[in-house]
Amino acid sequence: MSKFTVRCTKTCDGRFINGKIYSVEENGALKDEFGDNGYNCSTESFEAWHKACKWYRYDFELVTAYELHITCNDGKTTNAIYKVNGKIEKRTQAVCAPSDEFYFDVGARTAFERMFPRAAGSDESTSQPTQPAQDKPKFIEPYAEPEQPKLTVTRQMLVELGACHGGLSAFDRLFPSGKTDFDTASKTADKDTDCVDNYYGCWLRDRKDRIAAMQNEQPKEPIKLYCVKDRTNFVGSVTRGKIYEFVNGEGLTYDNGEKSVNKSTYSEWARVTSETSQCLVPLVSRPAKVGEWVLIIEGRADGVIGIVESITNNGYPCVKHRDVWGGMFADENGMERTIFNHSQYLVLDNYHPEPEKVEPTYLNMRVVCIDNGTCGISLIVGKPYTVENGKFVDELERVIPHFETPFTSLEDMNAKCAKHSGAKFIEYRGE
């Protein structure tokens, strides 16, 4: 007896048929079109079975199975059992009165109405008809899946998906126009002997979802991108603070005028060129939230970015940004706070800048040696030494410290020298 039924939603090499329903046995085995049971993944639910099987080239969805059993074994009692995926959900019963003659259809109808009271309430056979007798009864049309637009495959899509040279050559030979529908491309590739050797048809079907995503994206709506970091790749460069546009089907234009190699969709370009795309943040027009970064596009602060510190009672963001009024309204750190309406800014979507690294300050001081420890002639007691940027030169012209990080203070200097030589210093205050 099967545990549950599944429908194939992704296939590759004929092992399973897309759209066909299969039964998963009690031990988790799923028999394919070749009669092979594959792996036995004994599980308690479809989700656990699906995860345990680790499907890669194939995929399945759960098909809900409904069962209704109506029986009578004693000539007077009719039993109804309702199951979902093999599990009993409800039981009802209809018992014939001793004074009445038993009819199975009457008992079955009664048990059914007790099982599904809503269906019984909508039954027009037990009430007076509201339509003229000559009218034909109305029937509900069977459900039909809406016709889906055909999925189109173009040569440019295959290039951006990383198709090999052999696959592109086969596509050019089979489809000189440079495009065709997905099913035709897949089936033709399976039959073409030049493609079968490199599993081109299977490779194409594995990328069906990504091809569909490419087709569904709007082709001409430009996506504004704000550059937060300088970046150069083999095609061109982007500069911090500049705004760029990516147009689906045309790509992104770099500083040198060159177009990006990947042109079909922004999502595909961002996936392939992750190092460059991480430097470019999408700009979106929507109300900003506390903690988000925004680009000001109007007024004196036009082109300045800032972070939203709070939201006013009217819903407008209060933005902390660099000084643009020559210090008139800036705080001690040179930052201003301005309230903007929603038409005066764009949100840097999902932008989380790395915190700025604070460079350590190193010791700059004249010191005098009061104990040379084990240094011998390399340090002279009573002689002043000049420490610059945390380092100084001893009598042997060696830069101290050798291996430690530069000294940040006189205390740090004495602590590090104590570990290696025992030398001690104090601040030099003159003769």
C-alpha positions, -999 to +999 in steps of 0.1 A: +000+000+000+014+034-009+023+059+018+014+090-004+013+101-040+035+127-056+036+145-090+068+150-109+076+187-115+111+184-128+128+157-148+159+152-168+166+120-187+133+101-189+136+084-155+104+102-145+078+119-166+070+156-159+034+159-146+029+122-140+017+110-106+037+083-088+031+063-056+056+063-027+056+030-010+056+025+028+094+020+028+098+054+010+108+038-023+097+054-056+096+033-087+108+051-118+099+045-155+127+019-157+113-002-128+141+009-104+130+016-069+159+039-062+167+046-025+144+036+003+138+067+024+115+056+052+099+087+066+068+100+083+059+129+060+063+141+024+087+169+036+110+145+054+109+120+025+117+148+000+146+160+021+160+126+028+160+116-009+182+147-018+166+152-052+189+171-076+179+165-112+143+158-103+116+173-081+082+163-068+052+179-052+027+162-028-007+151-044-035+151-018-055+119-021-092+120-009-111+088-003-147+081+007-158+046+016-195+038+021-204+002+032-232-019+048-225-053+062-256-061+083-285-049+061-295-021+084-264+001+092-246+022+066-210+034+075-191+062+058-154+067+062-135+098+049-097+096+044-071+122+034-038+107+022-048+074+038-056+089+072-091+086+086-105+121+091-141+114+099-167+086+104-205+088+101-233+062+103-270+058+092-291+032+109-324+020+093-355+022+116-369-013+124-403-004+109-387+008+076-375-013+047-338-009+041-325+007+009-288+011+005-290+043-016-311+060+011-286+049+038-256+060+017-272+094+010-280+099+047-244+089+058-230+112+031-251+142+042-240+136+078-204+135+066-207+167+045-236+188+059-228+218+036-233+196+006-266+183+020-278+219+026-271+229-011-289+199-025-318+211-047-334+177-050-350+180-015-365+215-021-389+231-045-372+240-079-369+278-084-364+275-122-391+266-148-393+229-155-383+234-192-350+250-182-320+227-187-300+219-155-267+239-151-235+220-149-202+232-135-175+231-161-145+209-151-115+229-140-089+234-166-054+248-160-051+283-177-029+282-207+006+294-198+026+315-222+054+296-239+088+298-223+112+314-248+149+305-249+174+329-266+211+325-274+219+354-251+202+335-222+224+305-228+255+326-229+247+341-195+238+307-181+273+295-190+265+272-219+296+255-233+309+262-268+295+229-281+260+237-268+260+272-283+272+258-316+244+233-316+218+260-307+231+282-336+228+253-360+194+241-349+178+275-344+194+301-368+170+328-356+187+328-322+155+319-302+129+292-299+104+280-272+118+259-243+101+226-251+113+226-287+148+234-277+148+207-251+133+179-273+154+188-303+186+187-282+177+152-270+173+140-306+204+157-319+234+134-317+259+163-313+240+174-282+234+140-265+271+134-259+274+164-236+239+161-221+228+194-235+191+187-233+195+177-196+216+207-189+189+229-204+161+214-184+181+218-151+180+256-158+144+260-167+135+280-135+163+304-142+153+308-178+117+315-167+129+341-142+148+358-170+117+359-192+095+372-164+116+402-155+105+435-171+127+440-202+132+478-203+126+492-168+160+506-157+173+497-123+191+526-106+223+515-087+244+536-063+281+528-062+293+526-026+329+513-034+353+517-063+357+485-083+375+475-115+370+443-134+381+430-168+354+449-187+354+483-169+352+501-136+326+518-113+333+548-091+321+554-056+293+580-054+281+576-090+247+564-101+245+537-127+215+521-145+210+484-155+185+479-183+173+443-188+183+432-222+210+460-225+231+455-194+251+481-174+274+507-188+308+510-171+329+542-168+348+535-200+316+531-220+318+493-223+286+473-217+285+444-192+289+409-207+257+397-190+228+417-203+195+398-200+184+405-164+198+423-134+194+393-111+214+371-134+241+397-139+243+403-101+247+365-095+275+361-121+294+393-112+290+392-074+322+411-066+311+441-088+274+439-079+282+441-042+296+476-048+263+487-065+232+491-043+197+493-059+179+526-053+142+523-046+114+548-041+096+540-009+093+554+026+125+548+045+128+531+079+149+538+109+185+525+103+182+525+065+205+546+043+191+571+018+204+591-011+192+628-011+180+638-046+168+674-040+180+706-024+214+716-011+221+680+000+215+666-035+238+636-040+246+631-003+238+599+015+228+596+051+212+573+077+177+576+090+179+582+128+141+586+135+107+590+119+086+621+126+049+620+136+040+628+100+060+598+088+090+617+074+125+605+080+151+625+100+184+619+082+219+623+097+243+633+069+275+653+064+276+691+067+263+709+036+257+744+051+293+752+061+290+744+097+258+764+104+238+734+116+265+708+121+273+691+154+308+687+169+314+657+145+304+677+114+271+660+109+237+676+102+202+663+108+175+671+083+139+661+078+130+651+042+097+643+025+094+611+005+100+628-029+134+641-018+152+608-014+157+572-026+164+543-003+196+523-007+178+489-006+193+464+019+225+484+023+245+476+054+280+494+053+309+479+072+318+499+102+348+522+096+381+509+110+396+532+136+433+534+131+452+531+163+473+561+175+509+553+181+534+568+206+553+600+196+575+610+225+611+617+237+620+590+263+650+583+284+663+548+293+665+542+330+673+505+329+687+486+298+679+452+313+697+425+292+702+448+261+738+455+269+754+480+245+722+483+224+707+507+250+725+533+271+711+542+305+704+579+308+704+585+270+672+600+255+656+583+225+630+597+201+599+574+196+581+582+163+549+564+153+555+538+180+591+529+171+627+540+178+662+531+168+687+516+193+725+519+194+729+490+169+706+508+145+678+483+149+642+494+148+624+487+181+601+468+186+613+440+163+582+417+164+556+434+185+531+460+171+542+496+175+540+512+209+507+531+216+518+546+250+547+548+274+530+521+295+526+499+265+563+505+256+575+494+291+552+464+291+565+451+258+601+458+266+597+440+300+587+408+282+619+407+260+647+425+277+635+441+310+644+476+297+625+506+312+619+541+300+605+574+313+594+605+296+623+628+288+617+663+303+650+679+294+684+682+311 
